[in-house]
Amino acid sequence: LETSTGFPFTINNSTGWIVVASELDRELVDFYSFEVEAQDQGNPPTASSASVSVTVLDVNDNSPEFTQREYGARLNEDAAVGTSVLTVSAIDRDANSVITYQISSGNTRNRFSITSQSGGGLISLALPLDYKLERQYLLSIAASDGTRQDTALVVVNVTDANTHRPVFQSSHYTVNINEDRPVGTTVVVISATDEDTGENARITYLMEDSIPQFRIAAETGAVTTQMELDYEDQVSYTLAITARDNGIPQKSDTTYLEILVSDVNDNAPQFLRDSYQGSIYEDVPAFTSVLQVSATDRDSGLNGRVFYTFQGGDDGDGDFIIESTSGIVRTLRRLDRENVPFYTLRAFAVDKGVPAKRTPVEIQVTVLDVNDNPPVFERDEFDIFVEENSPIGLVVARITATDPDEGTNAQIMYQIVEGNIPEVFQLDIFSGELTALADLDYETKAEYVMVIQATSAPLVSRATVHVRLRDANDNSPQLQNFEIIFNNYITNRTGSFPGGVIGRIPARDPDVSDSLTYSFEQGNELKLVLLDPRTGDLRLSPALDNNRPLEAVMRVSVSDGVHSASAQCTLRVTVITDEMLSNSITLRLANMSQERFLSPLLSRFLEGVATVLGAPRHRVILFNIQPDTDVGPARILNVSLSVLLPAAGPAGARFLSSEELQERLYLNRSLLAATSAQRVLPFDDNVCLREPCENYLRCVSVLQFDSSAPFLASPTILFRPIRPVPGLRCRCPPGFTGDYCETEIDLCYSSPCGGHGRCRSREGGYTCECHQDFTGE
C-alpha cells in the first residue's frame, strides 16, 4: 500500500488486513480510494494490484450551531397575535441531522412561540403585548439534533403606540406664593403623565388664557412669574393649563391652577404725622400722659398689626415710656426742666411681620417750668476782703444767687438774716450789693460773719459771708519794759553757756501786716546783748561767761517804718553757786503756769518770800521754774529758790539751810499766800517718800542740777532756769543687791555653816541648823 503522509489507513504486510491508522472525520473526508499491491517472495518476485474504495459512515459527533449568536427584533405593542417576529437558523454538519427549535427561557407571560420551518425556527407573537408591562424580551432559543444542542439570544424590543392621553394627577391645583418673590420665581411645576413612550409620551404644556403675571415652560410645566406681584392689588389668579402629547393624533388633558398670593411684610408702618409735639409741667407725677402717636400698616394679619416702642430710639435717658398698643407717651419719672428743658424723642412703629419692619418718628416734648428750685449761691461761703478805713457807703461786694427756674419763678430777693448787729452792712434787696454803713477798723474787729438769704418765694437758700478786713499801718508798735534774768551756774561741764537765741524782744504791732525792725538806742555799748534787727532775736555775749554778777539797763527801739516805740531792757546776771543750790528748796504752787508766774506774779512772789523771812528782796534768789510732771493733769508749778541772810557779826552773810527754809515758809504759808497772791502746797521734794527701793534698808536722796535748759519767755521777762535733777541711791541690807535692792542673794551658796550644820535661807540672811552632837552659831 503506497500512502502519503497523514493517510488514515495502513495494511499488514503478512496478512493483508487494512486497518485505520488515524481518526476519521466524515465531515472532512467521507470517501477514500487507493491501490493495494500483493507481491511474492520469488526471484524474480511477481506482483498483482487491486483498487480499494472506503466510504466513511456518519455518526452524530457534531452539535447544531446557530448562524448568529444574537438576534434582534422590534415589535409594536399593538401587533396582532400570530405576527412573525423573526426566523432563527442553525446548521448541523452531521448527515441526515434533523434540528428542532424551542424557547428555553425569557418568554415572559408566554407572549411568543417558535416553530421549525424550512430548517429554521420561526418566532411568532402568541399573545398581545403591553408596553406598560414589558418593554423588552430576552428570549433564549435552543436548537437540538436530538442529542446535541446550541443556544442563541433573541432580543425583542416592544415599541409604544399612542394609546394613552396625558393625565394630570388632579383637575385642580392650589399653590401659594409670597408677594415679594422676584420676577422669574418658579411658582409650581405642573406635570402630567402619559403611559406611552417616545414621542407619544413627550408632553407639551401651555396656558389657555394669557395672564401677564405668569408664564409656563412648554417642556417642563414650570409656572414662573414674569411680573412683580402685589397682595394689596390682587390676592389670587386662576390659570387653565393644557398638557398635549406629540403622538398622532395628539391627545391632551386640562387642569386648573389657582395661585394664591400670600401677604409678606413688604409695607412699613406709616405714622399719621411726620412728627409730634407736646408739653408737660416738670412736677407732674410719673406715668402722666404727654401725647399719643398713631401709625397704620397696609399689610394684613400680623404683618399689619402695629405696636410702638422706644427700643433702638431715644427715650430721653429713660424719662419716658410709650404704651406698645395705644402709642400713648408717658413720663416714667419726675422731670426736671432745669436739667433737661426740651426732649427730642425717637419712637418706632413696628409691625409683627417676620422680619419686622419699623418706622421712626420724632417726638418733641417741652418741659414747662414750675418754681421747684431754690436760689443757689455760687458757694456756701464767701470770703470778701476789704481795706480797713474804707469810706462809708462803699460797695464791698456783690453777692448773687442763681435760680435755674425761669420767668417769675427765677426772681430773687436778698437780705441779711444773721450777723449784722450792730448794722454795719446793708444788702440791696434786688441787686445783692453789700454796702458798708460804718467805719471799718481792723484792730477793733478784723472779720464780720453774716448769713445772707436769697428768696424765690416760697423757696430760700442761705450762704455765709466772711468780710475780712485788710490791715493798714495805722497803729504804732507796742513795747513794754522787760528784763533778761540770766542765772549763770558755773560748772565743770563745757557748753553750759547759752550761745544760741535766748528769746526775742517782746514787741507787737496791732497792724499784722507791718514788718518791724529792732535796735538798741543806748546802754548796750559793750554789746552784752546781741540783737538781730530784722527778727528781734536776742543772744548773750560770750563775755558774760564768767562768775561775776551784773545788772545793765539798756534802751530798745522798735519801728514799723512809719511809727516807732521804745522801752527799757534790764539785764540781770546772777551767779548760781553750789552752796546756794545745796541750801535751796522747791515750793509747789497750785494752778499756776510758767508764763503767768513770770508776768506779772514773779515780783509779788519775791516780795512775799522776803516779807515772810524778813530778808531783803534782792537776797531772795529764784533760779528755777518748772511744771510738776508727776501729778497728771493738775497744774502745779515747782519754784526753786534760796535766801541769803545779811551779815550778822563776824560770821558774815549766810544762806538759810533747806530745813530752816522749809520750816519757816511752811509755817507761814498763809501769810505767803496773802502777800504773793499764790497758793503754796505742802513740800514734796524727797523722792524717797515714794519708797522706790525694794527690800530697802535706807533710801538716800541725791540732788543734782542741769544748766542746759533754755530760757523761759513771758511778755516782760526772759528767764534762764537752773533745773534740779532729783536722784536717789539705795543702800541694800544683807542678802539683797541691784540698783533698787530688788535682787535677793542666796547666802547659803558659800556653805557658811560648815560641815556640821545645815544652812537655811531667810529674808535678809540665813540660819544654821546644827547636826546632832553639835552646837554654836
Salt bridges, closest charged atoms under 4 A:
GLU27 OE2 - ARG26 NH2 3.38
ASP58 OD1 - ARG26 NE 2.98
ASP130 OD1 - LYS132 NZ 3.25
GLU134 OE2 - ARG109 NE 2.59
ASP150 OD2 - ARG69 NH1 2.84
GLU195 OE1 - LYS132 NZ 3.88
GLU195 OE1 - HIS164 NE2 3.19
ASP196 OD1 - HIS164 ND1 3.00
GLU199 OE1 - ARG202 NH2 2.76
ASP253 OD1 - ARG165 NH1 3.43
GLU258 OE1 - HIS172 NE2 3.42
ASP319 OD1 - ARG333 NH1 2.69
GLU323 OE2 - ARG330 NE 2.66
GLU338 OE2 - ARG337 NH2 3.30
ASP369 OD1 - ARG337 NE 3.08
GLU378 OE2 - ARG379 NH1 3.56
GLU381 OE1 - HIS466 NE2 3.07
ASP383 OD1 - ARG468 NH1 2.25
GLU406 OE1 - ARG337 NH1 3.57
GLU418 OE2 - ARG462 NH1 3.69
GLU447 OE2 - HIS466 ND1 2.70
GLU447 OE2 - ARG468 NH2 3.42
GLU483 OE1 - ARG572 NH1 1.85
GLU551 OE1 - ARG572 NE 3.56
ASP560 OD2 - HIS563 ND1 3.38
GLU607 OE2 - ARG617 NE 3.34
ASP628 OD2 - ARG588 NE 3.71
GLU660 OE1 - ARG654 NH2 3.84
GLU660 OE2 - ARG664 NH1 3.59
ASP684 OD2 - ARG690 NH2 3.33
ASP706 OD1 - ARG493 NH1 3.46
GLU769 OE2 - ARG760 NE 2.73
